[in-house]
Amino acid sequence: MSPRFSHVFQFGQRWLNWLNRQPPNTVRPVVMQTMVKIMACGTSLMGWSIWRCPDPECNHEKRVKFTCKSRSCPHCGVKACLQWINNTLAWLPKVPWQHITFTMPGEYWPIIRVNRWLLGEMNRLAADVVLTICRDLNITPGIFTAIHTWGRDQKWHTHIHLSTTAGGVTKNNTWRDMSFYRENVMTMWRHRITESLRKHYYTLTIPDELKCEGRSKFSWNRLLNTHYKRGWNINLSNIHEFRTGL
């Protein structure tokens, strides 16, 4: 039997050893629930179904253990992701698309880590950039987004992946092609994120890394103004045609 991903956490009690080193009440409940699911996936703890031979004279039976169905489980999550992709492709309009990755300065990542409600705000602001550009052209685009909290190096890195139709429907129900441009998108995104962090100053939990900058509204604005002058990394893909399969 090949080793499972959960064995990485169970070998030498690595998960329990790591958990015992964490300060009290710092591990989020969703993390605990996910880890329990991953380690119980495919074991008798999840329950099982029994399959028997239809021949009444045959006593052979097989137990098939249930999986956890968690999207974070490498066994269950991959299958769920492929199913989601196929289902999504079934209803997406067959028009050109453009993919946009919205990032922000690394100094802001700890803010999102301790204020996770900002993830929804980031998602909304990214979509609003595209909607605003299209609204000025009197067209309605198609948009879907995905929130990523980790980079390829498995370190905390909050960013938004957004796919938008490279054009939209006019008020006369006709199609109009268009494309998005990095400098325009970056400027609008940078402005929205900066104003959001400025507006929410009094409701934010300031991370330890930014205690000095967050000690007053004046110092907070100075931090935001400094990064506002920077060019933010926004990646726009080439326009590609709709694909009907994987």
GIQUICOR-V998516 format. One record per helix or strand of 3 or more residues. SS is the DSSP state (H for helix, E for strand). FROM is the first residue (numbers start at 1). LEN is the number of residues. Records with the same first field share a line. If there is no record, write none. Layout:
BEGIN
SS=FROM-LEN + FROM-LEN
END
This chain:
BEGIN
H=6-15 + 29-12 + 44-3 + 76-16 + 106-9 + 118-19 + 182-18 + 201-3 + 208-3 + 217-12
E=48-5 + 61-5 + 97-6 + 143-8 + 156-10 + 167-4 + 175-3 + 234-3
END
